[in-house]
């Protein structure tokens, strides 16, 4: 298992996802007869809340069909946005996001053969991935719908929407909390956060992300993204103070005096700069408790409780 910030903290190997989600969608295991809709246009009744049911992905639907449907939906949304209010634009976003979640599962299953080999196309001489022609054609096809391969560590490659997929489409049309949430996610997704059970970005940037989500939670306490934002905030706070398996903040979890000096210096600097924030208060509690806690587990539970109070 590896940590990755997308729809929760834990990320499963990519080849497991389609099978698990298809099983969940099919209920008792019987083959679903429903087909993925491939509407050429999207029309939203702005007086009725959008349904939260996700279409059942079907492996019989080709990648080309999904790509065509995604492009059609995006074009239809572009045409509607100038004439509608932010609340109606939010319904369009909700509908598209649900469809994209479903489509990505099925497209990933369709393209799994070359995704499994993607990391092997790396050229030592050129320092980049150089796929064979037939794979590059698939990548080019996905790009027309804003989908790209994304290496997530341990030899795995996922498919995802490009970071600016939603921000470029909806621009300023959405409610303020939607815009803030999507922009933060777009900014964060420009770089890989975690791979091979370790942080890829510096601890200082993990702390900055925690501050960003603290600000979001305080600014938009009634946001429809409140739960997701809390999960992200909690995860970043914990990772900032404790690291991950291969990038820990302690040299030895059995000895709380083994806090890595660079980490301690980072935390002291953070408190000095951001001590007035809730996150700064949590970091100060960590620095205080590390001197009195008897075990690593006691320290972690104490900090988890402090984080949960936001």
Secondary structure, DSSP 8 states (H G I E B T S, - for coil): -EE-SSSSSEE--HHHHHHHHHHHHTTTT----------S-----TTS----------TTS-HHHHHHHHHHHHHHHHHHHTTS-HHHHHHHHHHHHHHHHHHHHHHHHHTHHHHHHGGGGEETTTTEE---HHHHHHHHHHHTTTEEEEEEETTEEEEEE-TTHHHHHHTT-S-HHHHHHHHHHHHHTTS--EETTEESS-HHHHHHHHHHHHHHHHH-TT-TTHHHHHHHHHHHHHHHHHEETTEESBS-TT-GGGB-HHHHHHHHHHHHHHTTSHHHHHHHHHHHHTTT-SSHHHHHHHHHHHHHT-
